[in-house]
Every structure is written in structure tokens, then in C-alpha cells.
Amino acid sequence: MSSNKIEVGILGATGMVGQQFINFLQDHPWFEIAWLGASDRSAGKKYREATYWRLDGVMPANVADLMVNECKPGNAPKLVFSAMDASVATEIERAFAEAGHFVVSNSRNHRMEPDVPLLVPEINAGHLKVLDRQAARGWKGRIITNPNCSTVVLTMALAPLKPFGIRKVMVTTMQALSGAGHPGHPAYDANANVIPFIRNEEPKMESETQKILGELIDGNFVPHPMKVSASCNRVPVLDGHTETIAVEFDEKPSREAILSAFRSFRGVPQERNLPSAPPCPVIYMEEEDRPQPRRDVNRFHGMAVFVGRLRECPVLHWKFLALGHNTVRGAAGAAVLNAELLRAEGWLD
């Protein structure tokens, strides 16, 4: 391992999100993969024997011969990324936190707990302060979470507009097949079809958005008072969640004010020049037919959110389109950016 890099581990390394972690961490200037964890049936095997590489290209050589471990604390590095399935994530992540590990989780299990930050670093980096409260559980380490993949797109698009006083949000999602993991939906169901139901997705979007855009007051999360109504659909797109969003404000801002807010939006990751941070986290596209998943979602390494088609709404005030990469900005990339924030704020010292 490079002496100047922080060793990291990945829980759930054989799954789709685990593979995205491996892919995203290739040649990372701060972090280096040193440990992989997965289910009992994979433990004891080399990584190349334990899983089939499903992303583009070939399995990275630096992980192919790493031995897969059981998901138990002990010889894992201090910093671990979790891509665990929700059915087992609670106990495993807590065991690692109790043992002194910093768990940066993509799982939903701890997101809404009152002492766990639900981070989008451009929006609510200050929520890291709540980590001190986790010591009361007897944990030597900490748990940090990133939001649901569709929530990331929505909150990044709304955050620039927060100063205008957001009151109501209506959002309809068109979510990529990769968000369902592997094997996901049978091809017969997904091809040339729209599946108008994603289990638990709508309530997650509604509650997580309020927590992320809310405030931390006297160590307690105070949700944003906006009302959010979400309708979620799975569509035959490989990568990239597209969302149509309508917003009502305290007072209707001008088109020019909204465009200026989108274009000027920056956060702590841009101020600190964090390695995975896009220079402009929200990018407005002037073309009448953009953004589009096939043409835009992989730009800026999948870490930016693209917005477009801003126009007046006859029901609320304004409506527009937003697009983000669901397994990068909405999963592995989001967690890595959270870990970069942890390091920049001194939590990993």
C-alpha cells in the first residue's frame, strides 16, 4: 500500500454497489482498497473467484487477488464503505462502529436515526457535528450515511433554491434499471415498459429530502417544513435517474433568479477542492431536449447533477428536469465524497 494513502475496506464488495465502490476508488489520491468483506459463501475466496465483474471493462487487477473476508470487525481498516443489503446492514454496520470503525454507508438502515448524519456534502456538511452524539451509544467509531439514489438528485436540484423558501415539491422519477441491482427486473418485464412502483422509494424520497435540507439545532435535526410528494417509476434506461420537479415557494422568484441560483451553487466540497467533487455540482443545460441519460449522465465522472427545461408551472410556481447518475452520485461516489469530507474535517486523524 502507498504510505501516504488511507487504507479502506468495502462491506458487500461482491454486489453491484460494491463493484461501483471498487471502480470509483481506482487511483484515488487519498484512499486505497486494502480489505473486502462479503457473505459467508464468498469469504475465504479471492475476489476474482467470489464474484462476476458486471461493470464495463475488466475487474481491476489490484483487487482480483485480494482475499474476501467475513463481514466482521477485526482486521478491517478504520474506514469502511458499506454496500450491504438492507436485510443485514443494521447489525453489521453497528458491530463495526462499536469496534471503532468509521462506516460510510450506502444502506438505508440508519439514515433517519437522530444521531446519524444523512449527508450530501454540498448541502449539509455541518450535519457532521451530530457524530459526537453517537459516543453515547458506546461506539468507538461512527456511522455516516448517504441518501437514496433518487433523493440525491432531488436535493441537489432543490438546494440552490432553498433561499427562496421552498413550500411544496412534486417530483416524478424515471429511474434506471441499475438502481434495482443485479439481477434486477427480468428482461421481459423491463423491456419497452414502465414499472410504476419501487418498493419504499416514495416515502424515502419524501422524508430524506426534509432531513437533508433541514437544520441541525442544538444537536437535533429539524426537518425542512416543505411538503414533498414523490411518484417513482422504473424505466428501461441502464444508468441515470431522471426526475420532473415542480416547486412552490414563499414568493415566486424570477426565472433569472432561479437560473443564477443553479449556476452559482457551490458547497464545501468545491471550497475544499475534494478529489471527487465536480467543479460545478449543479449544471443547467439550455437545450430544450436536455439533459438525457445516455448523453449526459457520465459527464464529470458521474458526480454532477444536470438540470434543464425550466418553465412556469400552472399549478405550482416553476417546473424543471433533473438528472443524476444513480450508482455513482447516488451511491458509491456519494459515499466516497462523504469520506473525503470526513478526512478534510479531521475525523479520520
C-alpha positions in Angstrom: 0.0 0.0 0.0 1.1 3.6 -0.6 2.3 5.0 2.7 0.6 8.3 2.1 -2.9 6.8 1.5 -5.6 5.8 3.9 -6.4 2.1 3.7 -10.2 1.4 3.3 -12.4 -1.6 3.3 -15.7 -2.4 1.4 -18.6 -4.3 3.0 -20.7 -6.1 0.5 -17.9 -5.9 -2.1 -19.2 -8.6 -4.5 -22.6 -6.8 -5.3 -23.3 -4.1 -7.8 -22.7 -1.2 -5.5 -19.7 -2.9 -4.0 -18.2 -3.1 -7.5 -19.0 0.5 -8.1 -17.0 1.3 -4.9 -14.1 -0.6 -6.3 -14.4 1.1 -9.7 -14.7 4.6 -8.2 -11.8 4.2 -5.9 -9.3 3.2 -8.6 -6.4 5.6 -8.5 -8.0 7.7 -5.7 -5.4 10.2 -4.4 -6.4 9.7 -0.7 -7.8 6.1 -0.3 -6.6 2.7 -1.2 -8.6 -0.6 -1.1 -7.0 -3.0 1.4 -9.9 -5.2 2.6 -13.0 -6.7 1.1 -16.0 -8.2 3.0 -18.9 -10.2 1.7 -21.2 -13.1 2.6 -20.1 -16.3 4.2 -20.3 -18.1 0.8 -17.7 -15.7 -0.6 -15.4 -15.4 2.5 -12.1 -17.2 2.1 -12.1 -16.9 -1.7 -10.0 -14.5 -3.8 -12.2 -11.7 -5.1 -12.0 -12.9 -8.7 -13.3 -16.2 -7.6 -16.1 -14.8 -5.4 -17.9 -12.6 -7.9 -18.5 -12.0 -11.6 -17.5 -8.5 -12.7 -20.6 -6.8 -14.1 -19.3 -3.3 -14.8 -17.7 -2.1 -18.0 -14.2 -3.3 -18.7 -12.4 -5.9 -16.6 -12.0 -6.4 -12.9 -9.3 -4.1 -11.6 -6.1 -6.0 -11.0 -5.4 -4.6 -7.6 -8.5 -6.3 -6.1 -8.6 -9.5 -8.2 -6.3 -11.4 -5.8 -7.5 -9.8 -2.5 -9.0 -12.4 -0.1 -12.6 -11.8 0.7 -13.4 -11.7 4.5 -16.5 -12.3 6.5 -18.3 -9.0 7.4 -16.9 -8.9 10.9 -14.8 -6.2 12.5 -11.3 -7.1 13.5 -8.6 -6.9 10.8 -10.5 -4.4 8.6 -9.2 -0.8 8.2 -10.5 2.1 10.3 -12.5 3.4 7.3 -15.0 1.0 5.6 -17.6 1.7 3.0 -20.8 -0.3 3.3 -22.7 -1.6 0.3 -24.6 -4.1 2.5 -28.1 -5.3 1.7 -30.6 -3.6 4.0 -31.7 -7.1 5.3 -28.3 -7.4 7.1 -26.8 -4.0 7.2 -28.1 -2.8 10.7 -26.3 -5.4 12.8 -23.1 -5.5 10.7 -22.7 -1.7 10.5 -23.3 -1.3 14.2 -20.8 -4.0 15.0 -18.1 -2.2 13.0 -19.0 1.2 14.6 -18.8 -0.4 18.1 -15.4 -1.8 17.3 -14.0 1.6 16.3 -14.5 1.7 12.6 -15.9 4.7 10.6 -18.7 3.2 8.5 -19.7 5.3 5.4 -22.9 3.6 4.4 -24.9 3.4 1.3 -27.6 1.3 3.0 -30.9 2.8 4.1 -31.0 1.3 7.6 -29.5 4.2 9.7 -30.4 7.2 7.5 -33.2 8.6 9.6 -31.8 8.0 13.0 -31.5 11.1 15.2 -27.7 10.9 15.7 -26.7 9.8 12.2 -25.9 12.4 9.5 -27.6 11.9 6.2 -25.0 13.7 4.0 -24.9 15.5 0.7 -21.7 17.4 1.4 -22.6 20.4 -0.9 -25.8 20.9 1.1 -25.4 19.9 4.8 -21.7 19.4 5.6 -22.5 21.0 9.0 -24.6 17.9 9.9 -21.3 16.1 10.7 -21.4 17.7 14.1 -24.1 15.2 15.2 -21.5 12.5 15.1 -20.4 13.4 18.6 -23.8 12.1 19.9 -23.0 8.6 18.7 -20.5 8.2 21.5 -23.5 7.9 23.9 -24.2 4.5 22.3 -20.8 3.3 23.4 -19.5 3.3 19.9 -15.8 3.8 19.4 -16.4 4.5 15.8 -19.2 6.3 13.8 -21.8 5.7 11.1 -22.3 8.2 8.3 -24.9 7.7 5.5 -25.7 9.0 2.1 -29.2 9.3 0.8 -31.3 7.1 -1.5 -30.2 7.5 -5.2 -33.3 9.3 -6.2 -33.1 11.6 -3.2 -29.6 12.8 -4.1 -30.8 14.1 -7.5 -33.8 15.8 -6.0 -31.9 17.5 -3.1 -29.1 18.7 -5.3 -31.6 20.3 -7.6 -33.5 21.9 -4.8 -30.6 23.1 -2.6 -29.8 26.1 -4.8 -33.4 27.2 -4.5 -33.7 26.8 -0.7 -33.1 30.6 -0.1 -36.3 31.3 -2.0 -38.4 29.5 0.7 -39.5 26.1 -0.7 -43.0 25.2 0.4 -44.2 22.4 -1.9 -42.4 19.9 -4.2 -44.0 17.5 -6.6 -41.5 15.0 -8.2 -41.9 12.2 -10.6 -39.0 9.9 -11.2 -37.9 7.8 -14.2 -35.3 5.5 -12.6 -32.7 3.4 -14.3 -32.6 -0.4 -14.2 -29.2 -0.4 -12.5 -30.9 1.1 -9.4 -32.5 -2.3 -8.8 -29.2 -4.0 -8.5 -28.5 -7.4 -10.1 -30.3 -9.3 -11.4 -32.9 -6.6 -11.1 -36.0 -6.9 -13.2 -36.5 -9.8 -15.7 -35.9 -8.5 -19.2 -39.4 -9.5 -20.2 -40.8 -7.1 -17.5 -38.4 -4.2 -18.1 -38.0 -4.1 -21.9 -40.2 -1.4 -23.6 -42.1 -0.9 -20.3 -42.6 1.4 -17.4 -42.9 -0.2 -13.9 -44.8 2.3 -11.8 -43.8 1.0 -8.4 -40.5 0.9 -6.5 -40.9 -0.5 -3.0 -40.3 2.1 -0.2 -38.9 4.6 -2.7 -41.5 7.3 -2.4 -41.6 7.6 1.4 -37.7 7.6 1.5 -37.6 10.5 -1.0 -40.1 12.5 1.0 -38.6 12.1 4.4 -34.9 12.1 3.4 -35.3 15.3 1.5 -36.7 17.1 4.6 -33.8 15.8 6.7 -31.1 16.8 4.3 -32.5 20.3 3.6 -33.4 20.8 7.3 -31.3 22.3 10.1 -29.2 21.0 12.9 -30.2 23.0 16.0 -28.7 22.3 19.4 -27.6 18.9 18.2 -31.0 17.9 16.9 -32.2 17.5 13.4 -35.1 19.9 12.5 -36.7 18.7 9.2 -37.4 21.3 6.5 -41.1 22.2 6.6 -41.7 21.8 2.9 -44.2 19.2 1.7 -42.8 16.7 -0.8 -44.9 14.4 -2.9 -43.0 11.7 -4.9 -44.1 9.3 -7.6 -41.4 6.7 -8.6 -41.1 4.6 -11.7 -38.6 2.2 -13.2 -37.9 2.7 -16.9 -35.7 0.8 -19.4 -32.6 3.0 -19.0 -29.3 1.5 -17.9 -27.9 4.3 -15.8 -29.3 7.7 -14.7 -32.3 8.8 -12.8 -34.4 11.5 -14.4 -36.8 13.5 -12.4 -39.5 16.0 -13.3 -39.8 18.5 -10.4 -42.4 21.2 -9.7 -41.8 23.7 -6.8 -43.9 26.3 -5.0 -42.1 29.0 -3.0 -43.0 31.5 -0.3 -42.9 34.1 -3.1 -42.4 33.3 -6.7 -38.8 34.1 -7.8 -38.0 35.3 -11.3 -36.6 32.9 -13.9 -33.4 34.8 -13.9 -33.0 34.4 -10.1 -33.5 30.7 -10.4 -31.0 30.3 -13.2 -28.5 32.4 -11.3 -29.0 30.2 -8.2 -28.4 27.0 -10.2 -25.3 28.4 -11.9 -23.7 29.9 -8.8 -24.3 26.9 -6.4 -21.2 25.6 -4.7 -20.6 23.9 -1.4 -17.9 22.7 1.0 -16.5 20.0 -1.5 -15.9 22.7 -4.1 -14.4 25.1 -1.5 -12.1 22.4 -0.1 -11.3 21.0 -3.6 -12.2 17.5 -2.5 -10.9 14.9 -5.1 -14.3 13.5 -6.1 -16.2 16.9 -6.1 -17.3 18.2 -9.5 -16.3 21.8 -10.1 -20.0 22.7 -10.6 -22.3 20.3 -8.7 -25.4 21.5 -10.5 -25.2 22.3 -14.2 -28.1 24.0 -16.1 -28.5 22.9 -19.7 -30.0 25.4 -22.1 -31.0 22.9 -24.8 -34.8 22.2 -25.0 -34.3 18.4 -25.0 -31.6 18.0 -22.3 -30.5 16.6 -20.0 -30.6 13.0 -21.3 -29.2 9.9 -19.5 -27.3 8.5 -22.5 -25.7 11.8 -23.4 -25.1 13.4 -20.0 -25.1 11.1 -17.0 -21.4 10.1 -17.2 -20.0 13.6 -17.6 -17.9 14.8 -14.7 -17.3 11.2 -13.7 -21.0 10.9 -12.9 -20.8 13.3 -9.9 -22.7 16.3 -11.2 -26.5 16.8 -11.4 -27.9 18.2 -14.6 -31.0 20.4 -14.7 -32.9 21.8 -17.6 -36.3 22.8 -19.1 -37.0 25.5 -16.5 -40.5 26.8 -17.2 -43.5 28.2 -15.3 -45.9 25.7 -13.8 -49.7 26.4 -13.9 -50.2 24.5 -10.6 -47.1 25.4 -8.5 -44.6 28.2 -9.4 -41.8 26.6 -11.5 -41.0 23.2 -13.0 -37.9 21.7 -14.4 -36.0 18.5 -15.2 -33.1 16.9 -13.2 -30.7 14.0 -14.0 -28.1 12.3 -11.9 -26.1 9.0 -12.0 -27.8 6.7 -9.6 -24.9 4.3 -8.8 -22.2 7.0 -8.8 -23.6 10.3 -7.4 -26.5 8.3 -5.9 -24.4 5.5 -4.3 -20.7 4.8 -4.4 -19.5 8.2 -5.4 -21.7 9.9 -2.8 -20.2 7.7 -0.1 -16.6 8.4 -1.2 -17.3 12.1 -1.2 -18.6 11.8 2.3 -15.4 10.0 3.4 -13.4 12.8 1.8 -15.3 15.3 3.8 -14.6 13.3 7.0 -10.9 13.4 6.2 -11.0 17.1 5.4 -12.8 17.8 8.7 -10.2 15.8 10.7 -12.5 12.9 11.7 -10.1 10.2 10.4 -6.9 11.6 12.1 
